[in-house]
């Protein structure tokens, strides 16, 4: 691998890791969201601290049942593969069209490295989704204990 390809690969990898570190989502649409309890008779009787303890217990029950707070998909890998294939082919075709036939392999490798890294970052940003089955489980558990979930935050 020549110096240019190494530099581009290193740069793209650094960007991918920086993107992954920065995409820890929070808020109601993130897997780390917690149930928000409506102040009904049960919550008023037991108090907010006990309500949160009950919510934590229900979340633990969901995990013990084999559920996870986030959707498990292979979006990162799929998008990385798509990006590598698309950019690799586009770079190789570009080298052929511009008359740089000897650069086809090198152009294809550089394009694949950049495209794969860009695809991985793109997939990482689209991978952070809450698991609706997990949330329904937690909400039902809390409902059976007399609590009402009005949202997630």
N, C-alpha and C positions, 0 to 999 in steps of 0.2 A: 504494500500500500504506500503510495507516495505521500509526501508531506501535505499537499493540498487536500487530498481525500481525508487524511487523518485530522487535519485542522477543521474541516467542515463537519466531520463526524463528531469530533469533540465538542464543537460549538453547538451543534444540534442537540447532542445529549445533555449538555448543560442547560439549554433552554427547556428541554423536556422535563428535567428534574426540577427546575425552578417553577415551571408551570404546575407540576404535580404538588409541590409544596404549598403553592398559593391557592389551591382549589379545595381546601377543607371548608366546605360550606356550612353555614349555620342558618337558623331560621326555620320556619314551618315546613319548608320543602326539603329539608336535609334529613338524612338518616339519624342524626344526633338529636333531633327535636324530641321534646318531652310532652306528654299530654297536659293540656290546660283543663283544669277542673272547674265546672260551674259551681258557684257557691249555693248549692241546694241544702236541704235540711241535714243530710248526712255530713257534708263538708263543714257546715256551721257547727254541728254537734261535736265532731272529732277534732276539728282545727286543721289549718293548712299544713302543718308539719306532718301530722298523721296521714293526711291526704296524699302528700308526696311520698311518704313511706309506702302507702298502699300502691301507688303508681309504680314505684320501683319494684315492689314485689310482683306486680303483674307483668312488668317488663322482663323480670327474671324468669317468670313462668313461661313466657313466650320463647325465650332463648332456650330454656330447658326442653321445650317441646320441639326444638330444632329449627326455629325461625330466627332470622337475622333482621336487624333494623334497616339494612340496605339491600337493594336488589342486587343479586349476584349475576352479573352479565360478563361477557367477554368483549365488551365494547372497546376497551383499550387495544387489545390484540387485533381485533378485526380492523379497526381504523388504521392501525400501524401497518398492517399488511396491505390494505387498500392504498394508503399513501405511498408506500414503498413501490408497489407495482406501478401505480399511475405515474409517479415522478420518474422512476427508472426508465419506463418505456418512452415517456415524453422526452427525456434527456437524450436517449439513444437515437430516437427519430430526429430530433433537432440536430444532432451531430451528423447524421447521414444527409439531411437536407442542406446543411451548410457546407457540405463537401469535406467534412473532417472525418472521413471513414475510419481512420486509424484511432480516432478518439472515441469511437462508439462505446467500447467497453468501459473506459474510464468515465465517460459522461453518464452512462447508465448506472454505474456504481455510486457516483456522487449523487445523482438524482434519487436513487433508492435510499441512500442514507438520510438525506434531507427529508424526503417524503415520508419515510418510516417514522422519523422523529416527530415530524409535524402531525402525522396521523395519530401517534401515541398521545401527544398532548391534547389533540382534539378529542380523542376517545376518553381521556381522563376527565375532561370537563363535562362530558355527557354521561358519565358513569355514576354520578353521585345522586341516586334516586332512593326515596324511601320505599320500603316494602309494605304495600297496602295490607297484605295478609297479616303481617306482624302487628300493624296498627289496629286492625279489626280485632285481633286476639286480645290485645291490651285493653281496648275499649270495652269489649264484652266482659272481660275479667273485672274491670272497674265497675261496670254496670251491675254485675252480680253482687258487688259489695256495696251498692247503693250510691255510687258516684256517677256523675254525668260529665263526659268529655265533650268540650265545646270546640276543641281545635288542638293543634300541636304547635309548639314554639320552642 
